[in-house]
Amino acid sequence: MAKQEIKAERNWYAIHTYSGYENAVLKNLNQRIESLGMQDRIFNVVVPTEKSIKIKAGKRVEVEEKIYPGYILVEMIVTDDSWYVVRNTPRVTGFVGSGVTPVPVSKEEIDFLFSRMEEKENAKHHIDMEIGETILITDGPFKELQGKVSEVDQERGKIKVLVDMFGRETPVELDFLQLKKI
């Protein structure tokens, strides 16, 4: 097979995969790049992930979550051969773009994604409560009381709750792990 002349430029592209198979596609694609000798056209394959804090079995746990489930990023030069290798990898449904022409992801979006991925030391709290929502306090001195969310601090993982005490609404700051949606 004669090597195709490389005229296109190196860019990042979003690849749509079957949801839940992103890591399998990453592994398969890396094996295909190696076995088909495409290292000069396909450079990096990444599954964008970030760490967040969630509650599992009543405990605070750091979990790694995919930023865009069902998508991976590939840095490559698009030629007929490289397009074919990526497109025909098992569980890849196609490139993100119009028709059969892949559209590169903008430099700003890539920079934002990689900065978000590098924040892995500072896991984010996953708080799915909104202002005005009624909640139940499940732990601490106010256990079993109901209240309304008045403020959400994602950075610190704290929530201000208005609790009815002695006929007045009293603001109480609690950790999000001490609350449960009703």
N, C-alpha and C positions, 0 to 999 in steps of 0.2 A: 504494500500500500504506500503510495507516494505521499510524503508530508505535504499538507496544504499550506500555502503561504499565509502567515498570520498578519492580517492588516487591522483587524478590530482591536479595540482597547480593552484593558483589564478593568472589570467592574464587578460589583456585588449584585447578585440576582436572588430573588425570592423564589423558592421552589415549593409547590404545593404537594403535600404527601397525605397518605391516609393518616387520620388523627390517631395518636398513640403509637405510631410506628416511626417517629422522627429519628430516634437513636438507631433503629434498625436500618433506616435509609442512609444515615450518616456512615454506618459501618459498611454497608453494601457499596455505597458510592466510593468510599475510600479504597475498598478492595478493587473495584472496577478501574479506578484511576491508575492504581499500581499495575494491575495485570494488563491493561491496554496501553500503558505508557503515555498517559495524558497529563503528566506532571507539568509539562510546558504550557498547558492551556487551562487546566483546572488546578487552582492553587490551594484554596481553603474551603472547608465545609464546616458549618457551625450550626448547632441547635441553640438559639438564643434562650437563656435561662436566667432567673434571678432568685435570690433567697427571700423567703417571707416567713413570718411567724404565724402559726395556726394552733388551734387547740385540738389535740387528739387524745381521747380517753381522759379528758380532764386535765391534761398537762400541756404546757407551752412547748411546742416543738418547732424547730427550724426546718423548713422543707424547701427543696429546690423546685421551682415551678417554671414551666415553659412560658415565655413571654407571649409567643404567638403559636398556640397549639395548631398542629397541622401544617407548619411551615418550617423550612430550614433555609439557611443562607449559603450561597456558593459564590466564591470569588473566582472568576474565570474570564477567559477570552472566548467569546461566542464564535465558533466556526461550525460547519456542518457536522464534523466529527465530534466536537465537544458537546454540542447540543444533543446529538444522538446518544452519547454515553450517559448524560444526565437524564434525559427524557425516558430512556429505556431501562433505567434502574428500577428493580422491583419496588412497588408501592409508591412510586412517584406518579402523580396525576398530571403534572405539567408545570411550566414556568408561569409566573405571574406576569401578565402582559396582555396585549391585544392580539388576538389570533394566534399565530405560531411564532410571532416575533417577541422574544423576551425583552422586557423593559427593565433597565438597570434601576436599582434602588438608589435614591439620591444620597450624596455624600453626607448631607445634614442628618438624614434618617439613620444612616449607618453609624455616624459619630454618636448620635443620641443613644442608639441601641447598645453600642459597645460601652459607653459610659454607664448605662444602666446595668449592664452585665458585670462591670468591674466593681460595683457597689456591693459585692457579695459579703464583705465583712459586716456591713451595716444591714442586717436583715430587716425587712419592712414588716410592720404589723399588718395583718390582714383583718381590718375591722369592717364588718359589713352592717354597721348600724348607722342610722341617719338621724339628724336633728328632728325632734318631734315624735320619734318612735317610742312606744311604750315597752319597757323592759322589766325584767325581774332580777333583783340582786340575789346572787346564788352563794355569796361568800362574804365574810367579814361581819362587822357589828350591825350592818343594816340588812342582813340576810333575811330573805322572804318578803322584803318590801318591794313595792312596785314604784316605778318612777318614769319620768319622760327625759329623753336625751336632750340636753341643751347645748352641748359642745362636744366635738370630737377632735382629739389631738393624735393624728396618725403617727407623728414622729415619736412620741413618748409612749404610745399605746394606752393613753388615758382618756376617759370619757367623763364629762360633767353631767350629773343626773339630778333633776329636780325631784326630791322626795317629799311627800306630804307628811310633815311632822307637826303635831300640835296645831293643826288647822292652817299651817303655812307651808308654802313650797320652799324647801331648803336645798341649796346647791351642795352636792357631795361629789368629790372627785374620786373615781375608782379606776382600777385597772380593767381593761376590757375583758380579761379572763374571769372577772367576778360577776359578769352580766350575762343574761340570756334573753333572747327575743321572746316575746309572748305571742 
